Amino acid sequence: MEELKQILLTHYSCYPKMGMEDAVKLIYQNEFGCGHFVTDESTSLVRLTEEVSKITAKLPKESLFEEIGNGFSRLNLGALVEGFPLTTVNRFFVNTSRLNLGTKEGFEAKLQLLGELCAQGLLPFDQVDLGSYLQEYEAQGYPPVSHSKVYRGEYNPSYRVVSSQYAHYFPLFWEIEKLLKSQDHVVVAIDGPSGSGKSTLSKLLQGVYHCPVIKMDHFFLRPEQRTSQRFQEPGGNVDYERFQGEVGAGLKRGLPFSYQIYNCQTNRLIKSPPIEAHPLRVVEGSYSLHPTLRDNYDLRVFLTISPEEQRERILKRNGPQMLERFLREWIPLEERYFSSCQIQEHSDLVFREYKHFPIGNS
């Protein structure tokens, strides 16, 4: 609630002509995101294209994303970077609309906060008027709200509500789009500590571009490779030789290929599904930016995370016993690899941890 309080007060400071319905719309988007499921992506794109074509007043680039809390942002269409494809913007919006988010109870609690802020004099709306408005709104079943006529006339709002993950990683999407305009195929590698969000980011890219993702976890060392000499080698905790032999050439040349996945449970190599030729392909996982593999990629991405957040995520994901093993074995090996091989220093883009993941399923 404290986050929403600050969002409401900041919004009122930036848009002093906002009315009650504008505040309620902001709260609705904070709780439910887009507020509706987009069933037809092509129709959504047509509407987006038409809306952008009518925008005359361009906003500064720093206004591209406006945080509205709970893991959502408004993507201001008037601040779009020139040349950034509307198809990608539309995919941001469509994917966000498919998240199963928000509850009536949560929404009502946030509406109560709105009333409290008015009672404290922090927002200007008359409490009696607000109470009447909300009573009628509840009777209607809490439908999506439109901006007030005054707000539309004063601020000409034109935006899409999207997951804040797209805002956080927008520099990566921008670099990918630039490369896709100049070459037939692009390869992105995502490296970073355990728990830093590598898999989450690769899924985010896959959701937008429908691209294949290759996991470095498929290249764990086999038992006969796990020698003391191998573990003393910075970055030796992965079969980078096999990756280069089975994957590297196909990536660089943009060709389809398959490779062998090492199954730790059965101690066997199994053939992967075909990795089809695609304008974008992603390699995800620790050690993906090993010095012997760097030249396979067009973009090298490194994710960071604080030790406290890392422990919390691994504990939640893997449980206390596995956390101890991460702390004792795997994290020290990763840290030595990052330091000795200067992985972050050789990366094109570095992102801090993304802490807020909306609650829901896509």
N, C-alpha and C positions, 0 to 999 in steps of 0.2 A: 504493500500500500504506500510506503514511503516513496518508492520509485514513481508510482502513478501520481502521487501528490506533486512531486517536482515536475513531472511531465505536464500536468495541467497548469501549474503556475507559470512555467516557462512558456507554454503555448499562449497563455493569456497575455504574457508580457510581449511576445512577438506579434500577436494578432489581437490587439485590444478591442476590435469590433466584433469579436466572436460572441455568438448568442448561446442560449441554453442548449439548443439542438446541436450546435457545433461542439460543445463540450461533451454532450451525450454521444455524438458520433465518434469523437476521439476515444471515449471510454469503450464504446462498442468495438472499435478496431483494436484497442489494447487487449480486450478479452477474446475476441473471436477472429482477429486477423482480417482477412478479406471479407468475411461475413457471408460468403456464399461459395458454392462449388461451381467452377467453370466447366461445363460439360463439353463445350465446343471450342477447342483451342483456336481454330481458324477464324471463327466469328470474333473471338476475343482480340485477335491480332488486327482484324479489320477495324474494330472500334478503336483500338489503340492508335492505329495509323491515322485514322480520321481525326482523333483528338489532338495528336501531335501536330498535324498539318494546320490546325486552327490556332496554335499558340503563337502569339506575336511578341509577348514580353519574355525575354530570356532571363533566367536567374543566374547568379554567379555559380561557378562550378562547385564551390564548397557547400552549396545548398542542395546538392544532388540527393542526399539522404537525410531524412529528418527522423530521429529516434522517437517512437511513440510508446516504448516500453513493452515488457513481456516478450521480448525477442522479435518485435516487429518494427519496421520503419516505413515511412512514406517515401517513395522514390518520386521526386519531383520531375515531371516530364520536361518542364521548361529549362532544366539544368543539365539535360543529357549531354554527354560528351559528343561532339560532332563526329559522326561516323560510327557510333556504337549501334549495332543492329537492333531494331525494334523486335525482331524475332526472339532475341535473347532476353530483352526486357519482358516480353510477353511470357516467356517460359519461367522467368522469376515469379511472375504474378500467378500463373497457372499452377505451378508447383506449390506455392504458398497456399493457394485456395484449396488444395487437396489435403492439407493438414487437418486432422480431426481435433479441433481446439475449442476450449471455452465451455463454461457451464452457466446455466441461468443463475445459480446461486452465487457464483463468482461475479457475474455481471451486476447483480443486485447489490452485492457488498460494495462494489466500486461506485455504483450510483449513490449509495449512502455516503461514501466519502465525499462525493460532489456536494451533497447537502451540508456536510460538516464544514467544508471549506467556505461555503456561502455564509453559514452561521457565524463563522469566525471572521468574516469580512475580508477574506483573502481572495474571493471571487465575487463579482458584482451582482449576481442574479438574485432577484427577490425570492425569499424562501417560500412565500405563499404561491407565487407564480410557478416556481420550480416544482413544488409539491403537486400542483394541479396538472402540470405538464407530465410529470412522471406517472401519476395515477392514470391518466388517459393513455399514456404510452404502454403501461403494463396491460391495460385492458385490450390493447391491440396485439398483444403477444410479443412485444419487443422486436419489431421488424427492423431491418437496416434503416439508418437515418440519412436524410439528405442535408447538405449544408444549408444554412439560412440564406435568404436572398441578400441580406446585407453582407455576409461573409463572402459570398460568390462575387458580388459587385466590387467589394473592396480588394479582395486578394486573388480573385480568379484562380481558385485551386484546380490543379491538374496533376494528378499523381496516381500511383498504384501502391497499394499496401503489399509489402513483400517481407519475407523473413530477413532479419537483420544480418543473417549469415552472408547474404548477397552484398550487403553494405560493407561488412568487414573484409570480405575477400574480393571486393570489386576491382582493385588494382590487378589481380590475377586474371579476372575475366577480360579486362581491358587489354592486357598484354596478349592473351590468347586470341582475341578478336583481331588485333593488329597483325599478328603472325598469320592467321588464317587468310587474310587478304593478300598476303605476299607469297605464300607457299602452299603446296598441295596438301602437306600433312605436317602436323605439329605433335611433338612428344613432350609431355610435362612429367617431371618427377617430383614427388613430395616426400621429404625426409624430415626427421625430427624425433625427439624423445618419445618414449612410450607414454601413451595417454594424451598426447598433444593435439589430437584431432585429425590425424592423417587419413584414417578411413572415412571419417565424417566428411572431410573436404573432398575426397575422391568420389564419394557418393553424391555430393552436391554437384560436382562437375558432370558426373554421369547422368544425373537427373536433367541437366540443362542440354547437354550435347549428345546423350545416348551413346557415349563412347565406351570402348572396352577399357577395363582396368586390370593391370597385372600387379599381383601382390608379391612383395619380397618375402613374405612368410612362406611362399611356395619353394623358397630356396634355402631353407634351413639346412645346416650341415647334417650329413648322414653320419651314423655312429663312427664309421671308420675314418671320418675326416676330423673328428673332435679330439685332436691331440693337444698336448700342452703347448707345443710350438705354434699351432694354429691360433690358439686363444691368446697367445702373447702378441700376435700381430694385430695392430689397430685396424679394425674393420674386418678382421678374419672370421667373425661370427656369422658368416653367410657365404653361400657358395657362389661368389661373384664370377668365378670362372665359368660355371655352368650357365649362369644368367647370360653372360656375354656370348657364349657359344650358341645358345638356343634362342635367345631373344634379341640380342643387340643388333644383328644384321637386319632382321626383319623390321625393327623399329626405325632404324636410320634410313632404310630404303623405302619405307612405307608399304611393305609387302605383307600379305597375310601369312600367318605361321601358327604353329602350336608348340608347346613345350612340355616338359615333364614336371609335374607337381609332386613334391615330396610329402608323403603322408606320415606324420610323426607317430600316429597310433599303430599303423600297420608296418612301418618302416619300409614302405614300398614307393616306387615312383609310378605315377599314373599319368596318362596323357591328358592334357588340358583340353577344354573346348577350343575350337578354332578362334584365333584372334584375327578378326577380319580387318582388312584395310579400311581405314576411317580417317577423316580429316584430323581428328584429335584422338590420341591414345595417352593413357595415364599409367605411370608406374608409381606405386604407393608402398611406403614402408621404410623402416629403419634400414640403413645401409644402401638405399637406392642411389645415393649420391657418392658412392664409393669412388675414389679417384680413377679406378680403371673403367668406370661406367659413365662418367660425366659427359663424355662426348656424344653419348647416345641421345641427349636431350636438347630441346630448344629452350626450355624454361626449367630452371632449377629452383624449387620452393623449399624453404626451411621453416618449420613451425617451432615456436618456443613455448615453454610452460614453466611456471614456478614449481619448486619442489613440493610445496604444500598442496597445490592443486593437483599435481601429478599423483601424489600419494592418495589423495581423496578419490580421484577417478579410478585408479587401479584397484583400490579397495572395493569400490562400488561395482566395478566391472568383473573382477577376478576373485574377490574374497580375500580374507586375511592370510591364509596360507600362501597363496600365490603372490600376494603383495610382498611377503618376506623374501620369496625367491627373486622377485624383481629387484628388490633393494640389495640383495646379497650378490646376485649373479649378473643379471641382464643390464640393469641400469649402469653399473660401473663400466661394463664393456662398451655400452653406447657412449658414455661420456668420454671415455678415452679415444674412441673413434672420432667423435665430433671435434675434440681438441687437437689430436695429433694430425688429422687429415684436413683441419680447418674447413669443415663442412659449411658452417654458416657463412664464413667469409667468401666462399666460392659460390654462394647461392645468388640468384638473380632477385628473388623476393623473399623477405623474411616477415612472418606474421606472428604477433603475440597470440597467446591462447585465446580462443573464443569461449567465453564463460557461459553465455546464456543460450541454451538450446530450448526452443519452444516445446511445451509438453504436447505430444500428439503423435499421430502416425500418418505417414504419407502412403 
